[in-house]
Amino acid sequence: MITASQLRAARALVGMDQKTLAEKAGVSLPTIQRMEASQGNVRGVVDTLTKIISALDAAGVELIGENMPSYGTGRGVRLKSPPE
């Protein structure tokens, strides 16, 4: 799963606007806008999500799942658990 915040952050890390991501993923701009405006996990057709993740991966973004290690060697960011 990818959250709307992760999607926006992933684009920002590589300096990509919504229109460019839509073009590289082969999806419509309104689809990207809707996904980024959603709350929590992004919902959509699996094929569409796969295209978006593939486009981000090709741009150099490693998406890290919850409680998963990062295998990349570049710089990046990760959210910490909120303080209790």
N, C-alpha and C positions, 0 to 999 in steps of 0.2 A: 504494500500500500504506500501511496505517496500523499502527503497532505498539501493543501493549497499553499501553505507557508513554505514548504520544501520546494514546491514548483517555482514560486516567485524567487526564492533565494538561489535556486540552481540557475535560473536565467540571469540573475544579477551577477553571480560569480563569473560568468563568461561574457558579461556585457551584451546580452542578447535581449532584444525587445520582443514583445508578444507576436508581432507580425512576422519577424524572422523565424521564431520558433515554429509558428504555424506553417510557414513555407517549408522549413527543413523537415518537419514531421509529416507534411502532406495532409494537414487537417485545416479546418477553417479557423480564422481569427476569433469569431464568436465562441468557438469551442474552447480555445485557450482562455479567453476572458471569463467564460462561465466557470471553468475549472478553478481558476485562480481566485474567483470571487466566492467560492463555496467555503463552508465552514468544516473544519476537520479533514477527514480523508476525502480525496478527490473521487468523484463517482463518474463513471462513463463506461463506454464500450471497451472491453479488454483490448481489442485491436487498436483502438485510438490511444489508450494509455501506453501500450507497447511502442507505438510509433513515437510518442512524445519522449518516453524514456530513452529510446534508441537515439533520437536526435540529440538529446542532452548528453548521452554517453559519447556520441561522436564528437561533440563539442568539448569534451574533456571533463565532464561532471561525473563523479561517482556518487550515486545515491546510496545512503547507508540506512539500512532498516533498523528498527528498534532492537536494542540489545545485540546488534550484530557488529563484528569487527570491521575495520576498514582495511582493505588490502592495497590501497593506492600508496604511492610514495610522494605525491605532491602535497601542497598545502591545502588546507580545507577548514571547515568549521563543523561543529557538531553541538547540538543542544545538550546541556547537562540536565539531570533530573532536578526538578524544582526543590529548593530547600524545604525541609519539614518544619 
